[in-house]
Amino acid sequence: MSLANSVVVLDFETTGLSPNMGDRAIEIGAVKLVNGEVVDTFQQLMNPGFRVSSFIEGYTGITNVMLRDAPSCDEVMAQFAQFIAGENLVAHNASFDKRFLDDELERVNAAYSGEFACSLLVSRRLNQDAPSHKLGDLVRFKQIDNDGVFHRALADAEMTAKLWMLMVNDLQSRGISEPSFALMQKIGKTSKSAIDKLLSSQGA
């Protein structure tokens, strides 16, 4: 059984919303957790091969000057494929990050064998009293330690990892001694009205 506390938590910064519209990744950040502890990190800017918009520069703080001498997306993603090999993956709003991960890895003929879980969807079920489930709002609501940096890939991945482990620990406090990755996926797909029944069936 794959445990929820041993995963790679990742975050992309990108030139836009969709690789289908020609957008590319410009930064990847990731945190590797084993038994809930950070054992490794990955962070790299990457040159998409074209200038990013002034909006993206302002939103992320990643400028065209910073990207000019960065390695190519292909070079970075080939390295990242090795970093995530055999690992289950977590991201906040995972459908977004998964689209870019799939697209960028396909460009270098690489793939991953793990599965994805979305910390945003899990939070909607386990933190129903939160005012919103945007990462920054959850960090403030759950009083997660942070350095005030948002929309940079490693900082967001680190905060998502802390949020993820808070939710794993919450399940443990409810009597689920070793929450599985599959359970976290199931929580994210379960309706609000059915979540208590699901957790009760797991011993919570």
Protein Blocks (a to p, Z undefined) as FASTA:
>chain_A
ZZfklccddddddfbfbfknopacfbdcddddeehiafbdcdddddehiacdfklmmmno
pafklmmmpccfklmmmmmmmmmgoiacddehkllmmmmmmmmmmmnopacfbdcddfkl
mmmmmmmmbfbfcfklmmmmnopacehiahifklmmmmmmmmmmmmmmmmmmnopabacf
klmmmmmmpcfklmmmmmmmnoZZ
